[in-house]
Amino acid sequence: MSGKLRAAIIVVSDTASKDASTDKCIPALRQVFTTGGGDRWTAEETCIVSDDVLAIQRAITGYTDVEDFANLIITSGGTGFAQKDVTPEAVTPLIHKHAPGLVHGMLAASLQITPFAVMSRPVAGVRNKSLLITLPGSPKGAVENLQSILKLLPHACQQAAGADSRTLHIGGTQKLEKDAGVQVASATKSGAHPHHHNHGNRHGHGGHAGPVAHTKPEDRPISNDPSAGPTKRYRDSPYPMLAVDEALSLIAQHTPVAEVIDVPVDQNLVGCVLAEDVTAREAVPAFRASIVDGYAIIASDHVMVPSTKGIFPVVSISHAEAKEVPELSIGEIARITTGAPLPNGATAVVMVEDTLIRSTRDDGSEEKEIEILTSEIKAGENVREVGSDVEAGAVVMRRGEGITSVGGEFGLLASVGTQTVKVYRQPIIGVLSTGDEIIPHDRPGELRLGEVRDTNRPTLLTAIRNSGFQAVDLGISSDKPGALEETLRSAMRSVDVIVTSGGVSMGELDLLKPTIERQLGGTIHFGRVSMKPGKPTTFATVPFKTNDGERMSKVIFSLPGNPASAVVTYHLFVLPALHKMSGINPVGLPRVSVVVEQDVRCDTKRAEYHRVLITVGSDGALRASSTGGQRSSRIGSFKGANGLLCLPTTQEMVRKGERCEALLMGMPGSVL
């Protein structure tokens, strides 16, 4: 790594979050980096948050889960035993690799100053490529803890960021200590048994391997290890509980950008979104054309041109076809049909309703002379001039506009001679169910004990196709080790997004998260959301290399197995990602205001999405009626539902007649 290391400082304090002028930690910690950091650090990025788990986690992931990550994030405050001290509880689930050595180093240094250091609960570890360290809330304690380990942190941050360990360790431990400017312990110098600097999976001391504790929080960097057996699996999820808005933000951040492709202008264009402006190659119309059935004439105010009223010979006929029409001279007219080109020399068209036949040709098949009954025809009347609809070179459609089956966009592009356009490629979505208990919904015969008919897969396939996207049925995957990995690897060769249902909870056979992380090398951006239904919803990206060697990311949404949860989370989380990948903006379901038709109880801790039927009342207002019981396994709650009521967590009840926001899944019906 080159350049200075970036440190971010997060102060956790209810008081300072309301009045930043009361904070003394940020300037004190910045001074430590300036005076003791050996010109290795910048510490310009700071923020202050309240003593709230979600607020702390949002602040940290804002520095760690981004491309331009901070090398070091230190928090100050919330590490004691007070009721509101929740910083360790917020930070611990975020850590992928714990660093107990740094914790011991800080505690050892603090204990030399005060015995009350044992009352602190520091946490340290690595998330993604960033090092996280929690410090006490007092400026003095925070400074002392940071000073005790600051010289060791550049080495830790370089390793966390991906620097080559072999290169860093050339010269051994003594060189590392010398470069860091730290003194070797006197006991080691005098020949006492040394502490071996070991960067592997085991930390040796005296040559004896220490025990592996499977149930402590610091040993929960990623999902359950299926090979460890049920007795070793976590009792709590290692994934932090995110707010819905934060989950949506991560989806927007990590969903691949829309890919631009060239496609021909044909019926397959319907549903695509333009990736660039389209200009007209040709004028519409490309020639002067009649807008009525009648007679092309020469109308003018010039003294040499007679009045349009009178009897005139019909010298030619112009139909709507590619055919040359003789030029008109003064005093001559030509029969013309709607859309046909005007003969050269003609300046106007008189409607057939304003004429009479005065004579015919010998065989009686054609007019010979026509009487025009009015003298009011002006030049340009009933004529569609070249480019009067669309001028050549004019922008006919803008980037971001979609091609619909009813809007006439396809006809417009075709009319101006457009052969190909640039559009955003629509993603292909694969839908997979998981579990040995799942059977096809249409399998004949009675269910055996433990079997469950697969309702999620056909339901999700239908929802995706109704949203305008191509959906591929990936079938049902077994819970057997390796089967899910093989299915996912195969699917990634043919689809862009994989949507699964089931297997995302904490059971020993819930294999999706461990398969994504351990076998596929993917990143789980969130594994739990503070909502109902749908808490275990998981969003991940997996690196993938095409046959051409191109590297890209594939998206995996692992939705809960309960039917209602799967459908709600599809609309809430999957659809915005599909919209982004297709260039559709704004993304996600439209949000509307509705009048609630009955009392609805709210969950004051988790965001709830209540299935409702939205109709248009006689007064024009949108009204929402509950579809009944909202248990996450109750797919019947979606019968007739065309909206999701977004219940607030700030009140216990939304009363009948009150307004509430809702997400519109389909067109509202009407009520007389």
Buried (B, 14 or more C-beta within 10 A) or exposed (E): EEEBBBBBBBBBBBEBBEEBEEBBBBEBBBEBBEEBBEEBBBBEBBBBBBBBBBBBBBBBBBBBBEEEBBBBBBBBBBBBEEEBBBBBBBBBBBBBEBBBBBBEBBBEBBEEEEEEBEEBBBBBBBBBBBBBBBBBBBBEBBBBBBBBBBBBBBBBBBBBBEEEEEEBBEEEBEEBBEEBEEEEEEEEEEEEEBBEEEEEEEBEEEEEEEEEEBEEBBEBBBBBBBEBEEEBBBEEBBBBBBBBEBBBBBBEEBBBEBBEBEEEBEEEBBBBBBBEBBBBEBBBBBEBBBBBBBBBBBBBEEEEBBEBBEEBEBBBBBEEEEEEBBEBEEEBBBBBBBBBBBBEBBBBBBBBEBBEEEEEEEEEEEBBBBBBBEEEBEBEBBBBEBBBBBBBEBEBBEBBBBBEEEEEBBEBBEBBBBEEBBBBBBBEBBBBBBBBBBBEBEEEEEEEEEEBEBBBBBBBBEBBEEBBBBBBEBBBBBBEBEBBBBBBBEBBEEBBBBBBBBBBBBEBBBBBBBBBBBBBEBBBBBBBBBBBBBBBBBBBBBEBEEEEEEEBBBBBBBBBBBBBBBBBBBBBBBBBBBBBBBBBEEBBBEEBEBBBBEEBEBBEEBBBBBBBBBBBBEEEEBBBBBBEEBBBEBBBBBEBBBBBBBBBBEEEEBEEEEEBEBBBBEEBEEEE
